[in-house]
């Protein structure tokens, strides 16, 4: 059971990292668009 919990925690960490990355990319794109104007 403990191993399963660690697996889930690791999985959530990966998902969180990917979400942060995509949010960062969106913000970066928005900033670039703003600077272009």
N, C-alpha and C positions, 0 to 999 in steps of 0.2 A: 504493500500500500504506500509506504513511504517513497519507494522508487517512482511510483505512478505520480505522486504529488510533485516530485522533483521534475519529472517529465513535463507535466502540465505547466509548471512555473517557467521552465526553459522555453516552452512553446509560446507562452504569453509574452515572455521577454523578446522573442524574435518578432512576434506580431507587433509589439509596441515599437520596436526599433524601426520596422518597415513603415509603420504609420507616421512616426516622427520624420522619417526620411521623405515620405511623400508630401507631408505638410510643409516641410522645409523647402522642397522643390517648388511647391505652389507659391509660397511666399517669395522665393527668389525670382520666379517668373514674373510675379506681380511687380516686384521692385524694379526689375529690368524694364518692364513695360513703362513704368512711371518715369524712369530715368531717360527713356528714349524720347519722351514728349518734350 
